[in-house]
Amino acid sequence: MNPEQQAAYVISQSACAIIEALSIIANNTSHDSYAKTEIISLIEKYGIHHNAVIGLFQSGIGLTK
């Protein structure tokens, strides 16, 4: 992937996570901590945490294998 494609991928993954998080929020009428845990787990599920994104861009410019 070129840098523009990588950026588009990260943006699309972020949009998916936001949509799913909003669904969790909308369905969580009791405001429990389980919903917070679910929302936080979306970061890992969609691979949009700091290290994953940095790794994606580093591999795209040949810094890692």
N, C-alpha and C positions, 0 to 999 in steps of 0.2 A: 504494500500500500504506500502511496505517496503521502506526504504530510497533510495535504488537503483531505484525502480519503480517511486518514487516521483521525483528523479533527472531526470530520462528519460522523465517523463511527462513535467516537466518544460522546458527541452531542446526541446522537440517536439513542445510545444506551442510557444516557442521562434522562432523556425524555421518557423512555420506557419506565425507568425507575420512578420518575415523578408521577406518571400516570398511575402506576401501581400503588405508590404511597398515598395518593389522593383517594384511591379506592379503599385502602385500609382505613384511612381517616374517616371517610364517609360511612363506613360500616361499623365503626367503633363508637357506639353510643355510650359505653360505660367509661370511656377514657382510661382504660387500664394500661398497665405498663407492658403487657404483652404486645400491644399494638406498636409501642415505641421500639421494642426489640425487633418486631417484624420489619418495621421501616428501616432501621439501622442495618438489618441483614440484606436489604436490597442493594446496598453499596457493594457488598461482596458478590451477590448474585449476578449483578450486571457488570462487574469488573471495573468499577469506576472509582475505586479508592486510589489514593495518591500513587502508591508504588506500581499499581497496574497501569495507570495512565502514563507515568514516566517510562516504565518499561516498554510500553507500546511505541512511544515516540523514539526512544533510544534504539530500539531494534530497527525502526524505519530508517534511521540515518546511519546504521551500521556500527553503533557503539557496542552492541551486544549480539550474541549469536542466538 
